[in-house]
Amino acid sequence: VKGERRKSRRAETWEQISRLKVLCSWKNSIMTVDYEEIRTCLPCEVRIKVKFDSMSSEIPVPQSDPNALTITVQQAIGHLPSLGAGDTHAEIPNHRTRGLSELNYKRLSVAKPGENNFYMKNTEYGDLSLKCHRNLRARDKRGCFTDVYTRMHPDRPSPTITTKCNSISNGRYGHYDPEQIRGISLREAAALQSFSDDYVFYCNKSLETVARMIGNAVPPKLVNFYARYLVRFVCSAKAA
């Protein structure tokens, strides 16, 4: 969805929407909707089936917010203070990072923002690429999983935030600032999902537990957009 702080690659979201069925009834009346009027406001749409009483109709579902702005990684998390790998900020909730092994520290120390992991083949420390990646390149003459052990690009939207967002071995989750040799913090991952800085994820367990909460969450801005849209749609239908 345009305007979210990440590239939305979650096809499952649209699969769930396409299977969604809403059952509505207004006492003894049947809901009707002026679809042509709604279409004029929605240049890009998909359709899902919906039942109103015994009648079958459709709800147009927008795939983007035409009024939203694209937010870059730096715009989303650049205001948060620097951290080291394995550090926890004393005052900012969830601003906590995962530690790095010596090898992963070397990898990220030579990674440039936005580049793929081909950089690992030739570094000041030698070839730091994974053995399984080297074997695949030798066999198929191509790269694979090129986002792992890499840094985000400061001037682009964030990659998809998953349940492994605090681990550089699971995607492009290195901080964009070359001076900060670490993966993104849990607070930064939440910010990229559009959570406000005062939203606290309470958990006394491991970082992975909070990362799973953040990665599985539906971004608040996405929820807000569709909630407002559905309210307007239902009110329009009820008034028709």
C-alpha positions as a printed Julia matrix, in Angstrom:
240×3 Matrix{Float64}:
   0.0     0.0     0.0
   1.49    3.32   -1.04
   2.45    5.44    1.94
   3.4     2.58    4.2
   7.0     2.53    5.41
   7.78   -0.68    3.71
   7.25   -2.36    0.35
   4.12   -4.43    0.78
   4.82   -7.84   -0.63
   2.35   -9.65    1.53
   0.2   -11.4    -1.03
  -1.53  -13.23    1.79
  -3.19   -9.97    2.83
  -4.97   -9.74   -0.51
  -5.72  -13.47   -0.49
  -7.49  -13.01    2.84
  -9.39   -9.99    1.55
 -10.45  -11.83   -1.58
 -11.92  -14.61    0.58
 -13.61  -12.22    3.01
 -17.39  -12.41    3.3
 -19.28   -9.79    5.28
 -22.79  -10.45    6.53
 -24.82   -7.27    7.05
 -28.5    -6.54    7.66
 -30.38   -3.35    8.43
 -33.49   -4.71   10.12
 -35.94   -5.31    7.28
 -34.2    -3.16    4.69
 -31.72   -4.24    2.05
 -28.47   -2.35    1.74
 -27.86   -0.78   -1.64
 -24.78    1.02   -2.9
 -24.11    3.41   -5.77
 -21.07    1.61   -7.17
 -20.56    4.03  -10.06
 -20.15    6.93   -7.65
 -17.62    4.97   -5.58
 -15.69    3.9    -8.67
 -15.02    7.54   -9.52
 -13.1     7.82   -6.25
 -11.18    4.58   -6.69
  -8.98    4.45   -9.8
  -7.36    1.21   -8.62
  -9.53   -1.47   -7.07
 -10.23   -5.16   -6.61
 -13.55   -6.77   -5.78
 -14.65   -9.02   -2.95
 -17.98  -10.74   -2.59
 -20.28   -9.56    0.18
 -23.78  -10.59    1.17
 -26.42   -8.09    2.26
 -29.36  -10.06    3.62
 -30.21  -12.5     0.86
 -28.82  -10.25   -1.86
 -25.33  -10.57   -3.32
 -23.25   -7.49   -3.98
 -19.67   -6.27   -4.09
 -17.4    -3.97   -2.13
 -14.69   -2.16   -4.11
 -11.42   -2.51   -2.2
  -8.72    0.1    -2.92
  -5.2    -1.21   -3.38
  -3.55    2.11   -2.57
  -4.13    5.41   -0.83
  -3.79    8.13   -3.48
  -3.28   10.78   -0.78
  -0.48    9.02    1.09
   3.19    9.97    0.9
   6.02    7.52    0.4
   8.19    7.39    3.53
  11.85    6.43    3.29
  13.77    4.39    5.84
  15.74    7.42    6.99
  12.57    9.48    7.42
  11.04    6.69    9.48
  13.9     5.83   11.84
  16.56    8.52   11.4
  15.41   10.36   14.54
  16.25    7.44   16.83
  19.6     7.54   18.65
  22.54    5.36   17.64
  23.1     1.96   19.2
  25.69   -0.77   19.04
  25.04   -4.43   18.37
  23.51   -6.07   21.43
  22.72   -2.73   23.1
  19.55   -1.52   24.81
  18.62    2.16   25.08
  18.02    3.22   28.66
  15.02    5.42   27.95
  13.4     4.49   24.63
  11.15    1.41   24.91
  12.05   -1.49   22.62
  15.09    0.33   21.2
  17.16   -2.79   21.56
  19.36   -4.66   19.09
  20.55   -8.18   18.62
  24.22   -9.01   19.13
  26.49  -10.01   16.26
  29.02  -12.79   15.94
  32.57  -11.78   15.01
  32.0   -12.99   11.45
  28.71  -11.13   11.03
  30.26   -8.0    12.49
  32.94   -8.16    9.79
  30.31   -8.69    7.1
  28.21   -5.73    8.12
  31.23   -3.5     8.71
  32.06   -3.57    5.0
  28.48   -3.54    3.69
  27.29   -0.38    1.95
  23.7     0.88    2.22
  21.37   -0.6    -0.38
  23.82   -3.0    -2.05
  23.28   -6.75   -2.37
  25.44   -9.31   -0.62
  27.78   -9.86   -3.54
  30.1    -7.52   -1.66
  31.03  -10.42    0.63
  32.97  -12.18   -2.12
  35.81   -9.68   -2.03
  36.45   -7.82    1.23
  39.46   -6.77    3.25
  38.8    -9.89    5.32
  38.67  -12.17    2.29
  35.62  -14.02    1.0
  32.93  -13.7     3.68
  30.1   -15.23    1.66
  28.31  -18.29    2.97
  29.51  -21.68    1.84
  26.04  -22.66    0.63
  25.91  -19.47   -1.48
  29.34  -20.16   -2.95
  28.29  -23.7    -3.82
  25.13  -22.45   -5.54
  27.04  -19.86   -7.55
  29.53  -22.5    -8.64
  26.74  -24.86   -9.71
  24.2   -22.47  -11.23
  26.33  -19.4   -11.96
  23.87  -17.16  -10.17
  23.3   -15.58   -6.8
  20.62  -16.34   -4.26
  19.08  -14.69   -1.19
  20.91  -11.51   -2.13
  19.32   -9.42    0.64
  20.71  -11.31    3.64
  23.63   -9.67    5.49
  22.91   -6.32    3.83
  21.94   -2.81    4.87
  18.74   -0.93    4.12
  18.84    1.97    1.69
  18.21    5.26    3.52
  16.33    6.9     0.64
  13.98    4.05   -0.25
  10.99    2.48    1.48
  11.8    -0.3     3.88
  11.77   -3.93    2.81
   8.98   -6.03    4.27
   9.27   -6.31    8.04
   8.99   -9.99    8.95
   9.12  -11.92   12.21
  12.91  -12.16   11.78
  13.37   -8.42   11.34
  16.02   -8.19   14.07
  18.38  -10.62   12.33
  20.66   -9.61    9.44
  20.88  -13.26    8.39
  17.17  -13.22    7.5
  16.95  -10.26    5.15
  17.95   -6.67    4.46
  17.85   -5.7     8.12
  21.19   -3.97    8.61
  20.96   -0.33    9.68
  21.55    2.05    6.77
  24.15    4.1     8.69
  27.65    2.65    8.02
  28.76    4.01   11.39
  26.28    1.73   13.11
  27.38   -1.86   12.65
  24.22   -3.62   13.68
  20.82   -4.75   12.59
  17.8    -2.55   13.12
  16.38   -2.36   16.62
  12.94   -3.56   17.61
  11.86    0.08   17.97
  13.07    0.82   14.44
  11.28   -2.22   13.06
   8.09   -1.04   14.75
   8.55    2.45   13.31
   8.92    0.96    9.83
   5.61   -0.79   10.43
   4.15    2.69   11.23
   3.84    2.18   15.0
   4.35    5.4    16.97
   7.39    5.66   19.23
   5.21    5.64   22.35
   3.68    2.27   21.47
   5.36   -0.25   23.77
   5.67   -3.98   23.12
   5.65   -5.52   26.59
   7.53   -8.77   26.85
  10.11   -9.99   29.32
  11.21  -12.78   27.05
  13.67  -12.78   24.15
  14.08  -10.21   21.39
  12.69  -12.81   19.01
   9.33  -12.76   20.79
   8.92   -9.02   20.26
  10.24   -9.27   16.7
   7.55  -11.86   16.03
   4.88   -9.5    17.39
   6.1    -6.69   15.16
   6.5    -8.82   12.06
   3.06  -10.39   12.43
   1.33   -7.07   13.11
  -0.85   -5.33   10.57
   0.63   -1.81   10.2
  -1.51    0.74   12.1
  -1.6     3.1     9.13
  -2.94    0.3     6.96
  -5.6    -0.53    9.55
  -6.54    3.14    9.88
  -6.92    3.58    6.13
  -9.16    0.55    5.63
 -11.18    1.15    8.8
 -12.01    4.68    7.69
 -12.74    3.48    4.18
 -15.12    0.76    5.39
 -16.91    3.18    7.73
 -17.49    5.58    4.84
 -18.61    2.73    2.62
 -21.1     1.31    5.14
 -22.51    4.76    5.96
 -22.92    5.46    2.25
 -24.63    2.12    1.71
 -26.9     2.54    4.69
 -28.0     5.99    3.55
 -28.74    4.83    0.0
